[in-house]
Amino acid sequence: MHNVNERIMAPTVRLVGENVRVGVYSIGEALAIAEDLALDLVEISKSDGYPVCKVMDYAKFKYLQKKKHKEIKGNTHKVIVKEIRFGPNTSDHDFDFKLRHAINFLGTGAKVKVCVKFIGRQIIFKERGESILLRFFQGLENYGKMEQSPKLEGKRMSMMIAPLKS
């Protein structure tokens, strides 16, 4: 937040701006110059010597800052992560069906998190879960790259696949 007009506490300021002679003025003179131009006196930077103040339309300045912030926020790319779950005993048909879905997700630019969930005593089939995940990645090699290799977290083994840059 900037100090504006009477909120500026320094007795003397360095004045800059359009249609203003740059120099060091007392706060009263600087406020009078800003008032004559029907603009605001805005403290741009605080310094040990003289704080730098600019003569400008503060409402327009705030509006442009807000607009610029909105534009930057709008240009950011949001990463979408789709999750596909398997069990250690997933059939070939289900596997192929989910593989086609993953190809579509990667085609739209979304990342795919592939999980094998072990329920109860199925945890003894860890290597079967890892083989499912690696086989799934082999089916997606032309569409994405492995971002995270298969990793066991509790009763879930997962890996992350990111789309290839096109």
Secondary structure, DSSP 8 states (H G I E B T S, - for coil): ---BGGG---SEEEEEETTS--EEEEHHHHHHHHHHTT-EEEEEE--SS--EEEEE-HHHHHHHHHHHHHHHHHHS----EEEEEE-TT--HHHHHHHHHHHHHHHHTT-EEEEEEE--GGGGGGHHHHHHHHHHHHHHHTTTEEEEEEEEEETTEEEEEEEE---
